[in-house]
Amino acid sequence: MISTKGWSLDTLLELSPNFRAARRVSATSSTVSDTLKEYERKGVPLVVEGFHKHPEWPQEMFSLDSFAEASNSNGTISLSVCSTS
């Protein structure tokens, strides 16, 4: 029987080159912009979390009503109707 019992993140990272640890940074952090630039320059994974808590988060753009409005009858979404203006 296959099980994940006894697995840890450190073990997965050691056993496979396909896995890399990723630092987490809050979207509301005062250093998020500099951190993004640094990690992008290095080509290192970075998880930015809490975008929905940022004061400039466009709540209406990501509402169910906006999603329905951006969807067409064949189930695809047109991003052209979503704007950040």
N, C-alpha and C positions, 0 to 999 in steps of 0.2 A: 504494500500500500504506500502511495506517495503522500508525503506530509510536509508541511512547512514548519513542523515542530522543531525548535532548536535553531531556526534560521534567524539571522540578524542582518541589519543593513551592512554592518562592517564585513560580514562573511560574504554577502553578495558582491560587494565592491571588490573584495580580494579575489573572488573566483572568476570574475568575468570582466573583460575590458569594455563590454557593452554597457556597463553600469558605472555611473559617476555620481558622486555626492553633489547635491545642489544646495547652495546657500539660499536662505529665504530672507526677503526684505519686504518691509511694509510699503505699500504705495503712498502712505501718508508720512513716511520718514523724511526728515529734512535732507537726508543724504541720498535719496533714491536716484536722483538724476546722475550724480557722480558715480554711484555704484553701477548703474546701468551702462554708462559709458565705459567704465573700467572692465566690466565683465564682457561686454560686446567686443572690446578691443582684444581681450585675451581669448575670446572664443570659448568661454567657460559657462556652463549652465547656471542660470539664476532663476529662482521662482519669485515673482513679484505678487504679493497677496494683498487682499483688502482693497482692490480698486473701487469696489462699491462703497467704501467708507470715505473715499477722497471727496473733499468739498466740491470739486469740479466734475464729479462723475455725472454723466448725462442720464439721469434716471429715466426720463421719458423715452430716450432712444432704446433702452433695454426693457421697456415695459411689454406686457402681453399685447396691449392695444397696438403699440408700434410694430411689434413683430407681425401681428395679423395684417396690419396695413401694408407692410413691406412684402408680404407673401403674395404670390399670385395664385391663380386657380390650379396650376399644375404642381403646386407644392414647393416651388423654388422661391428664393428670396432675392429681391433686387436691392443691392446695397446702395444704389444711386438715390433712393428715396431717404436714406439715412444720412443726415448731415450733422455736423457739430457746430454749425453757425449759431 
